[in-house]
Amino acid sequence: MKGKTTAFFSLFPQQSNRQSQLEEEYSSDIRLQLALLKKRKNYASKEIGASIIDATGVANAGNILSKSKDTYLILSTCDASTPSSLVIHLSEDMMADTIHVSNSEDFSAQLNEISFQ
């Protein structure tokens, strides 16, 4: 997120003070939210017992549970007509109030659809 924000600012080098202030407030707010999320317990973490139950159309599915940004879940095909699915067994029963999904790879495709059951 930080790299993308920096790139956004460099696209508009001559901006008004008000616009600059709004962008700085937005960036600070996002950084604060991410910092708070990192302090919470990650129920979908391999380290505390989450596991992959089913993975259809993906390779290296277990990598999605890793903290490392150097490991990837890879879609077997980029064809939209071939659905991919992933079922994660969380470490314990819980009621979710926040679900954080991120894509750290700058040059990969983004999710088109996501569902939780």
C-alpha positions in Angstrom: 0.0 0.0 0.0 2.8 2.4 0.8 4.4 2.0 -2.6 1.2 2.5 -4.4 0.5 5.7 -2.4 3.9 7.0 -3.2 3.4 6.3 -6.9 0.0 8.1 -6.8 1.6 11.2 -5.2 4.3 11.3 -7.8 1.7 11.5 -10.6 0.5 14.8 -9.3 3.6 16.8 -8.3 1.8 20.2 -8.4 -1.1 20.0 -6.1 -2.9 22.4 -3.9 -2.1 22.5 -0.2 -5.7 21.3 0.6 -5.3 18.3 -1.7 -2.0 17.5 -0.2 -3.4 17.7 3.3 -6.4 15.4 2.3 -4.0 12.8 0.8 -1.8 12.9 3.9 -4.8 12.4 6.2 -6.0 9.5 4.0 -2.5 7.8 4.0 -2.2 8.2 7.7 -5.7 6.7 8.2 -4.8 3.7 6.1 -1.5 3.2 7.9 -3.3 3.4 11.3 -5.9 0.9 10.2 -3.3 -1.6 8.9 -1.3 -1.2 12.1 -4.4 -2.0 14.2 -5.2 -5.0 12.0 -1.7 -6.4 12.5 -2.2 -6.4 16.3 -5.3 -8.6 16.0 -5.2 -12.4 16.1 -5.1 -13.9 12.6 -7.4 -17.0 12.8 -6.4 -18.0 9.2 -2.7 -18.3 10.1 -0.8 -21.5 9.7 1.2 -20.8 12.9 -2.0 -21.1 15.0 -3.5 -24.1 13.3 -5.5 -23.0 10.2 -5.4 -25.3 7.3 -6.5 -25.7 3.7 -9.5 -28.1 3.3 -10.0 -27.8 -0.4 -8.2 -26.0 -3.3 -9.6 -26.2 -6.8 -7.8 -24.5 -9.6 -4.9 -23.2 -7.5 -1.3 -24.3 -6.9 0.6 -23.7 -3.7 -2.6 -23.1 -1.8 -0.9 -23.4 1.6 1.1 -20.3 0.9 -2.0 -18.2 1.5 -1.7 -19.0 5.2 1.9 -17.8 5.4 3.1 -14.5 6.8 5.9 -14.4 4.2 5.3 -12.0 1.2 7.7 -14.1 -0.8 5.3 -17.1 -1.1 2.4 -17.1 -3.5 -0.9 -18.8 -4.2 -0.9 -19.4 -8.0 -4.1 -19.7 -10.1 -3.8 -22.6 -12.5 -5.4 -20.6 -15.2 -6.4 -16.9 -15.8 -9.5 -18.0 -17.7 -12.5 -16.5 -16.0 -14.7 -19.4 -17.2 -12.7 -21.8 -15.1 -13.6 -21.0 -11.4 -11.0 -21.3 -8.7 -12.0 -22.0 -5.1 -10.3 -22.3 -1.8 -11.7 -23.5 1.6 -9.8 -22.5 4.7 -10.4 -24.2 8.1 -9.8 -21.6 10.7 -7.9 -22.4 13.9 -11.0 -22.1 16.1 -14.7 -21.1 15.9 -15.2 -17.4 15.9 -17.5 -14.6 14.8 -15.7 -12.4 12.3 -16.1 -8.6 12.5 -13.3 -7.9 10.0 -11.9 -9.8 7.0 -8.7 -8.5 5.6 -7.8 -9.7 2.1 -4.7 -8.3 0.4 -2.6 -8.8 -2.8 1.0 -7.9 -2.3 2.1 -8.7 -5.8 2.0 -5.5 -8.0 1.8 -7.2 -11.4 -0.7 -10.0 -10.7 -4.4 -10.1 -11.4 -6.9 -8.9 -8.8 -9.8 -10.9 -7.4 -13.0 -10.6 -9.4 -15.3 -12.1 -6.9 -15.0 -13.4 -3.3 -17.5 -15.0 -1.0 -17.6 -16.1 2.6 -19.8 -18.8 4.0 
